[in-house]
Amino acid sequence: MAKVLVIGAGFAGHTAALYLGDALGRHHEITVMNRAERFVFIPSLVWVGVGRMDPAHTEFPLGPVYAKKHVRFLHAECTEVHPDEKFAIGVRRGGSGEAVRVDYDYMILATGPHLDYDATPGLGPEKGHTESICTPDHAVRARDHYLECVARMKHGERQRFVVGTGHGQAACQGAAFEYVTNIHKDLIKRGVRDRAELTYLTNEPELGDFGVGGVTVRRGARQLTGKEFFGAVIRDADIRPLTQRAAVFVEPGRVHWEDYDANKGQTEFDFAMLIPKTMGRDIKWLDRDGQDIAGVMVNPVRLLKVDAAYGLPYEQLAANPEAWPSVYQHLVYKDIFGAGIAFAPPGPISRPHINANGTNITAAAPRTGMMSGIIGRVVARNIIDLIHRGRMTHGERMSEMLAVCIASMGGSLWDGSATALVLYPVVPNHTKYPNEFGRDMFVTHLEAGLGVAWMKRMIHTTFMHKLRARVGWKIIPE
Ligand SMILES: Cc1cc2nc3c(=O)[nH]c(=O)nc-3n(C[C@H](O)[C@H](O)[C@H](O)COP(=O)(O)OP(=O)(O)OC[C@H]3O[C@@H](n4cnc5c(N)ncnc54)[C@H](O)[C@@H]3O)c2cc1C
């Protein structure tokens, strides 16, 4: 009987656990260790943050789902992993706080991001002056603050909203873009849009970059760039774009930034939601003598090193689609896999920029929910392969992966809107697609409108169905 341990039950780990439980659960020991008792559908926190969705609709308890799939669930936070001796230590949450040891033959690290607010002084809801929508608690706090601003506007005050990235190397611009466009739509509905000033502050080289090097699509005989498309969206909504900027520190009501040309500036706000830089979770990696082997296991920002070509200069990385990992397996400890945000990408997809002050303003490579789910499936299938046949048969590099991102721009099914961004592949692959963009121009697509808002809402419902392992879950793609 093999023992498989999944640490983290977000999009990557939970997807992996469902496939593992389905294929192996009856005859092998599958354990999920997760810090939270519930799964959170993070994409819908954008709607929570404007008071248009009850946070309870974004969550469900994991235990009953795993019980159906013969997966053991441990509500515990992993604190150490001992790769030589193949065990992990967790601390039980929500009760005793006792330590628990889990032995494994295969382990998947899928612990998602540590939200590193401390990387930008003054950032974040706990120690700083900005809001966040990255966790349910933060989104509820952001909502309450947002609704206070709405109340002020109803009494005739003007309010300034700044939404975007809170660090030069943050990722997840798509979520910030969704949030600012949802605020725009929501303020119209609440009858106070004329009293609000909206700014989108971002480390992207241009609008529509989203950390994937931008997107260009064919529209009949002409090409449409992400900059043109999202620039029009922002102009239409009267949102002021501030691109090529790194937020460097925040004080009450004011964010200080630097731009590509090393100019320093500041933008004042009554409400700011800025996405922090992310890194890997603080887990100790110890060898059989108790020595710290983090240097072997993880990169300097604590993300698991896997089968990627690390350390390549940007131009070489951009020219080498095979530098991106295929099986997400650690190169030394081959029984350890990384999935979702927990694995270390070999570098950024968007062109990096360091300004004359030495400030790095580079939109980091995203690993969205869909990509995380796909990687979770690939890793789970390979572990199933290894247990059944002793070899892996699956692989999917981000330079071969299709990604669909649907950005809500107002969730209403009557007058909302959304943009569907279809990228194939996520990381430009100039070997396979020797055009200027390195993508399949037939598949790569941008579409906006009310119909896409319906799709976005359906995705919430369909994915909550899939992730609860309800009838037909396997035929719904990640
Ligand atoms: C506001 C917002 C909107 C977004 N919108 C979209 C969208 O529309 N579409 C899209 O595709 N993506 C979207 N994303 C990105 C998406 O949420 C992430 O890509 C995805 O959550 C990453 O999945 P993951 O499994 O790697 O990490 P997570 O989903 O963060 O899951 C990690 C899990 O590990 C657990 N954990 C952490 N540390 C430990 C530990 N030490 N021990 C045990 N468990 C631990 C956590 O509790 C969590 O359950 C959005 C992100 C944000 C913030």
The ligand as an ORCA input file, in Angstrom:
! r2SCAN-3c Opt
* xyz 0 1
  C      -8.800     38.039     -5.761
  C      -8.284     36.945     -6.649
  C      -9.002     36.639     -7.802
  C      -8.542     35.624     -8.631
  N      -9.252     35.325     -9.753
  C      -8.880     34.289    -10.513
  C      -9.660     33.918    -11.654
  O     -10.656     34.561    -11.977
  N      -9.280     32.839    -12.354
  C      -8.174     32.113    -12.008
  O      -7.880     31.111    -12.681
  N      -7.404     32.435    -10.969
  C      -7.728     33.508    -10.199
  N      -6.974     33.849     -9.128
  C      -5.765     33.073     -8.837
  C      -6.089     31.785     -8.068
  O      -6.837     32.062     -6.921
  C      -4.787     31.116     -7.690
  O      -4.069     30.892     -8.868
  C      -5.018     29.784     -7.022
  O      -5.723     29.973     -5.820
  C      -3.704     29.078     -6.754
  O      -3.979     27.790     -6.317
  P      -3.018     27.019     -5.311
  O      -3.634     25.707     -5.079
  O      -1.629     27.064     -5.800
  O      -3.041     27.901     -3.970
  P      -4.250     28.242     -2.998
  O      -5.537     28.254     -3.714
  O      -3.837     29.458     -2.259
  O      -4.288     27.024     -1.984
  C      -3.257     26.763     -1.066
  C      -3.829     25.943      0.093
  O      -2.742     25.543      0.943
  C      -3.111     25.747      2.303
  N      -1.857     25.935      3.059
  C      -1.021     26.981      3.027
  N       0.038     26.752      3.813
  C      -0.145     25.526      4.357
  C       0.622     24.729      5.253
  N       1.792     25.144      5.737
  N       0.128     23.525      5.599
  C      -1.056     23.073      5.119
  N      -1.816     23.803      4.255
  C      -1.351     25.004      3.875
  C      -4.016     26.969      2.275
  O      -4.852     27.000      3.415
  C      -4.799     26.734      0.974
  O      -5.931     25.938      1.214
  C      -7.362     34.908     -8.299
  C      -6.638     35.250     -7.155
  C      -7.083     36.268     -6.342
  C      -6.278     36.627     -5.101
*
